[in-house]
Protein backbone atom coordinates (compact mmCIF):
# COMPACT_ATOMS: atom_id res chain seq x y z
CA UNK A 1 0.00 0.00 0.00
CA UNK A 2 1.38 3.39 -1.00
CA UNK A 3 1.42 6.18 1.53
CA UNK A 4 -0.57 9.21 0.44
CA UNK A 5 1.69 12.15 -0.45
CA UNK A 6 1.67 14.96 2.06
CA UNK A 7 0.77 18.46 1.06
CA UNK A 8 4.42 19.50 1.32
CA UNK A 9 5.46 16.63 -0.97
CA UNK A 10 2.79 17.30 -3.58
CA UNK A 11 3.42 21.05 -3.41
CA UNK A 12 7.14 20.56 -3.95
CA UNK A 13 6.48 18.19 -6.86
CA UNK A 14 4.14 20.74 -8.46
CA UNK A 15 6.64 23.58 -8.02
CA UNK A 16 9.58 21.51 -9.28
CA UNK A 17 7.66 20.50 -12.40
CA UNK A 18 6.55 24.10 -13.01
CA UNK A 19 10.09 25.45 -12.63
CA UNK A 20 11.60 22.66 -14.75
CA UNK A 21 9.10 23.40 -17.53
CA UNK A 22 10.12 27.07 -17.37
CA UNK A 23 13.78 26.15 -17.86
CA UNK A 24 14.97 27.07 -14.37
CA UNK A 25 18.46 25.63 -13.73
CA UNK A 26 17.81 24.19 -10.26
CA UNK A 27 14.07 23.59 -10.02
CA UNK A 28 13.97 21.33 -6.95
CA UNK A 29 16.43 23.42 -4.94
CA UNK A 30 14.60 26.63 -5.79
CA UNK A 31 11.25 25.04 -4.89
CA UNK A 32 12.63 23.98 -1.50
CA UNK A 33 14.18 27.38 -0.77
CA UNK A 34 10.98 29.20 -1.64
CA UNK A 35 8.86 26.86 0.48
CA UNK A 36 11.22 27.23 3.43
CA UNK A 37 10.97 31.00 3.06
CA UNK A 38 7.16 30.94 3.04
CA UNK A 39 7.07 28.64 6.08
CA UNK A 40 9.81 30.69 7.85
CA UNK A 41 11.91 27.59 8.50
CA UNK A 42 15.16 26.38 6.99
CA UNK A 43 15.30 24.04 4.02
CA UNK A 44 16.34 21.11 6.20
CA UNK A 45 13.15 21.51 8.21
CA UNK A 46 11.05 21.35 5.05
CA UNK A 47 12.75 18.10 4.04
CA UNK A 48 12.62 16.60 7.53
CA UNK A 49 8.89 17.29 8.00
CA UNK A 50 7.14 16.17 4.82
CA UNK A 51 3.97 15.56 6.84
CA UNK A 52 3.41 19.28 7.36
CA UNK A 53 0.29 20.71 5.82
CA UNK A 54 0.21 24.17 4.33
CA UNK A 55 -2.38 26.74 5.35
CA UNK A 56 -4.29 28.38 2.52
CA UNK A 57 -2.36 31.64 2.93
CA UNK A 58 0.99 29.79 2.83
CA UNK A 59 -0.05 27.86 -0.25
CA UNK A 60 -1.20 31.01 -2.04
CA UNK A 61 2.00 32.90 -1.16
CA UNK A 62 4.13 29.96 -2.28
CA UNK A 63 2.34 29.66 -5.61
CA UNK A 64 2.89 33.38 -6.23
CA UNK A 65 6.62 33.00 -5.60
CA UNK A 66 6.86 29.93 -7.85
CA UNK A 67 5.12 31.79 -10.66
CA UNK A 68 7.57 34.68 -10.28
CA UNK A 69 10.53 32.27 -10.22
CA UNK A 70 9.17 30.57 -13.35
CA UNK A 71 9.48 34.01 -14.97
CA UNK A 72 13.17 33.82 -14.00
CA UNK A 73 13.06 36.35 -11.19
CA UNK A 74 16.14 35.56 -9.04
CA UNK A 75 15.53 33.59 -5.85
CA UNK A 76 17.41 36.12 -3.66
CA UNK A 77 15.03 38.87 -4.80
CA UNK A 78 12.06 36.63 -4.01
CA UNK A 79 13.26 35.80 -0.49
CA UNK A 80 14.88 39.19 0.15
CA UNK A 81 18.38 38.06 1.11
CA UNK A 82 21.56 36.34 -0.08
CA UNK A 83 24.39 34.77 1.89
CA UNK A 84 27.84 36.19 1.12
CA UNK A 85 31.07 35.48 2.94
CA UNK A 86 29.20 33.94 5.86
CA UNK A 87 26.85 36.91 6.29
CA UNK A 88 23.23 37.35 5.31
CA UNK A 89 22.73 40.38 3.03
CA UNK A 90 19.41 42.03 2.30
CA UNK A 91 18.78 42.34 -1.44
CA UNK A 92 16.07 43.50 -3.77
CA UNK A 93 15.70 44.71 -7.34
CA UNK A 94 17.43 48.02 -6.51
CA UNK A 95 20.75 46.27 -5.77
CA UNK A 96 22.87 43.59 -7.38
CA UNK A 97 22.91 40.14 -5.83
CA UNK A 98 26.30 39.43 -4.20
CA UNK A 99 28.11 36.90 -6.40
CA UNK A 100 30.20 33.99 -5.11
CA UNK A 101 33.11 35.13 -7.32
CA UNK A 102 33.24 38.42 -5.42
CA UNK A 103 34.14 36.47 -2.29
CA UNK A 104 37.56 35.95 -3.94
CA UNK A 105 38.01 39.74 -3.95
CA UNK A 106 37.13 39.91 -0.25
CA UNK A 107 39.56 37.06 0.54
CA UNK A 108 42.36 38.77 -1.41
CA UNK A 109 41.72 42.12 0.30
CA UNK A 110 41.76 40.49 3.74
CA UNK A 111 44.99 38.65 2.92
CA UNK A 112 46.63 41.85 1.64
CA UNK A 113 45.32 43.85 4.59
CA UNK A 114 46.67 41.31 7.07
CA UNK A 115 50.06 41.40 5.35
CA UNK A 116 50.25 45.19 5.55
CA UNK A 117 51.83 46.12 8.87
CA UNK A 118 52.93 49.64 8.00
CA UNK A 119 49.57 51.41 8.07
CA UNK A 120 45.87 50.59 8.19
CA UNK A 121 44.04 50.40 4.90
CA UNK A 122 41.22 52.64 3.89
CA UNK A 123 38.82 50.87 1.56
CA UNK A 124 36.07 52.68 -0.32
CA UNK A 125 33.36 50.40 -1.66
CA UNK A 126 32.02 52.95 -4.15
CA UNK A 127 28.69 52.10 -5.70
CA UNK A 128 27.85 49.63 -2.98
CA UNK A 129 24.37 48.21 -3.11
CA UNK A 130 23.85 45.57 -0.46
CA UNK A 131 27.18 46.47 1.13
CA UNK A 132 28.56 42.95 0.60
CA UNK A 133 32.18 43.94 0.03
CA UNK A 134 32.47 46.71 2.64
CA UNK A 135 30.57 44.91 5.38
CA UNK A 136 32.38 41.61 4.75
CA UNK A 137 35.73 43.38 4.99
CA UNK A 138 34.69 45.29 8.11
CA UNK A 139 33.37 42.19 9.87
CA UNK A 140 36.03 39.69 8.77
CA UNK A 141 39.24 41.61 8.25
CA UNK A 142 41.53 44.24 9.66
CA UNK A 143 39.76 46.99 7.76
CA UNK A 144 38.62 49.60 10.30
CA UNK A 145 38.62 52.30 7.60
CA UNK A 146 36.25 50.46 5.29
CA UNK A 147 33.75 53.03 4.06
CA UNK A 148 30.84 52.11 1.80
CA UNK A 149 29.58 54.86 -0.50
CA UNK A 150 26.19 54.37 -2.06
CA UNK A 151 25.11 55.98 -5.34
CA UNK A 152 22.27 56.47 -6.02
CA UNK A 153 21.23 57.21 -2.41
CA UNK A 154 18.12 54.97 -2.49
CA UNK A 155 20.44 51.94 -2.38
CA UNK A 156 21.65 53.02 1.05
CA UNK A 157 18.61 51.39 2.62
CA UNK A 158 19.70 47.89 1.50
CA UNK A 159 23.19 48.30 2.94
CA UNK A 160 21.76 49.72 6.16
CA UNK A 161 19.41 46.74 6.61
CA UNK A 162 22.33 44.34 6.30
CA UNK A 163 24.53 46.45 8.58
CA UNK A 164 21.89 46.33 11.30
CA UNK A 165 21.37 42.59 10.86
CA UNK A 166 25.11 41.86 11.09
CA UNK A 167 25.75 44.25 13.96
CA UNK A 168 28.10 46.44 11.93
CA UNK A 169 27.17 49.77 13.45
CA UNK A 170 29.32 52.09 11.31
CA UNK A 171 27.24 51.65 8.16
C-alpha distance (Angstrom), angle and dihedral (degrees) to the residues before:
residue distance angle dihedral
X1 . . .
X2 3.80 . .
X3 3.76 119.3 .
X4 3.79 113.3 -120.6
X5 3.81 112.0 -108.5
X6 3.77 114.6 -107.5
X7 3.75 121.4 -122.9
X8 3.81 90.2 -106.4
X9 3.81 91.0 52.5
X10 3.80 95.2 47.3
X11 3.80 91.5 43.2
X12 3.80 91.5 52.0
X13 3.81 91.0 47.4
X14 3.81 90.7 51.1
X15 3.81 92.8 48.0
X16 3.81 93.6 45.6
X17 3.80 91.7 50.9
X18 3.81 91.3 46.9
X19 3.81 92.9 49.6
X20 3.82 93.1 43.8
X21 3.81 90.2 52.1
X22 3.81 88.9 51.5
X23 3.81 91.0 54.3
X24 3.80 97.1 -111.0
X25 3.83 110.3 166.0
X26 3.81 98.1 -133.7
X27 3.80 106.5 23.9
X28 3.82 99.7 165.0
X29 3.80 94.8 44.2
X30 3.80 92.1 47.4
X31 3.82 91.0 47.6
X32 3.81 90.4 52.5
X33 3.81 94.1 46.6
X34 3.79 92.3 49.5
X35 3.80 92.7 47.7
X36 3.80 91.5 48.7
X37 3.80 88.7 51.0
X38 3.81 93.0 51.2
X39 3.81 91.8 47.2
X40 3.85 91.6 43.7
X41 3.80 92.2 -127.9
X42 3.78 131.9 108.3
X43 3.78 122.8 -92.7
X44 3.79 92.2 -106.1
X45 3.80 89.6 59.1
X46 3.80 90.9 53.3
X47 3.80 90.6 52.7
X48 3.80 94.5 42.8
X49 3.81 94.2 50.9
X50 3.80 107.2 46.3
X51 3.81 89.4 153.0
X52 3.80 92.1 70.4
X53 3.77 115.9 116.1
X54 3.76 122.0 -143.9
X55 3.78 122.3 -126.9
X56 3.79 116.1 -128.1
X57 3.81 91.9 -106.1
X58 3.83 91.6 50.6
X59 3.78 91.6 48.3
X60 3.81 92.5 48.9
X61 3.83 92.7 47.6
X62 3.80 91.1 47.5
X63 3.80 93.1 50.2
X64 3.82 89.8 51.2
X65 3.80 91.0 53.1
X66 3.81 92.6 46.9
X67 3.80 90.8 51.6
X68 3.81 90.1 50.8
X69 3.81 91.1 47.6
X70 3.82 89.6 49.3
X71 3.82 85.3 59.0
X72 3.83 85.8 57.2
X73 3.78 97.3 -107.3
X74 3.84 104.8 158.9
X75 3.80 116.7 -101.1
X76 3.84 93.1 -128.3
X77 3.81 89.9 58.4
X78 3.80 90.3 49.1
X79 3.81 94.3 50.9
X80 3.82 95.4 33.4
X81 3.80 99.8 -125.6
X82 3.81 145.6 64.5
X83 3.79 130.5 -161.1
X84 3.81 114.6 -123.4
X85 3.77 127.4 171.6
X86 3.79 91.5 -14.4
X87 3.81 94.4 -51.5
X88 3.78 130.7 103.4
X89 3.82 111.8 -123.3
X90 3.78 125.0 -163.7
X91 3.81 111.7 -127.2
X92 3.76 139.0 176.1
X93 3.78 139.0 157.9
X94 3.83 91.6 -70.8
X95 3.82 92.3 65.5
X96 3.78 136.8 45.2
X97 3.78 118.6 -104.9
X98 3.83 110.6 -109.9
X99 3.81 107.5 -107.5
X100 3.81 125.1 -140.1
X101 3.83 89.6 -127.7
X102 3.80 89.8 61.7
X103 3.80 88.6 63.2
X104 3.83 85.7 72.3
X105 3.81 88.4 60.8
X106 3.81 90.9 50.9
X107 3.83 91.2 48.2
X108 3.82 91.4 49.8
X109 3.81 92.4 48.0
X110 3.80 91.7 49.5
X111 3.81 91.1 48.4
X112 3.81 91.8 48.9
X113 3.80 92.0 44.2
X114 3.80 91.7 51.1
X115 3.80 90.3 49.6
X116 3.80 92.5 52.0
X117 3.80 108.3 88.0
X118 3.79 98.5 159.9
X119 3.80 99.9 74.5
X120 3.80 139.7 -12.3
X121 3.77 117.2 -94.0
X122 3.74 124.9 -117.5
X123 3.79 111.4 -149.8
X124 3.79 122.8 -169.6
X125 3.79 114.1 -162.8
X126 3.81 94.5 -162.0
X127 3.77 115.3 -167.3
X128 3.77 92.8 19.1
X129 3.76 115.5 173.3
X130 3.78 111.6 175.6
X131 3.80 90.4 9.0
X132 3.81 92.5 -119.8
X133 3.80 97.2 146.9
X134 3.81 99.0 39.4
X135 3.79 96.4 42.2
X136 3.82 93.2 44.1
X137 3.80 90.2 51.8
X138 3.80 92.7 45.6
X139 3.80 93.7 48.3
X140 3.82 99.0 39.1
X141 3.77 107.5 29.1
X142 3.77 145.2 44.9
X143 3.78 92.0 -91.4
X144 3.81 107.7 124.1
X145 3.82 90.8 155.3
X146 3.79 95.1 56.4
X147 3.79 106.2 135.8
X148 3.80 122.0 -177.0
X149 3.81 116.0 -152.1
X150 3.76 117.0 -163.8
X151 3.81 123.8 -154.5
X152 2.97 122.7 -155.8
X153 3.83 94.2 34.3
X154 3.83 95.1 -133.2
X155 3.81 88.3 73.1
X156 3.80 89.6 63.6
X157 3.80 89.8 82.4
X158 3.84 92.4 64.3
X159 3.80 93.0 51.1
X160 3.80 90.8 45.7
X161 3.82 92.3 52.7
X162 3.79 90.6 53.3
X163 3.80 92.7 44.0
X164 3.80 90.5 54.9
X165 3.80 92.5 46.0
X166 3.82 92.8 50.5
X167 3.80 95.0 42.3
X168 3.79 93.6 -117.4
X169 3.78 98.1 145.3
X170 3.81 100.0 -176.3
X171 3.80 95.1 71.1
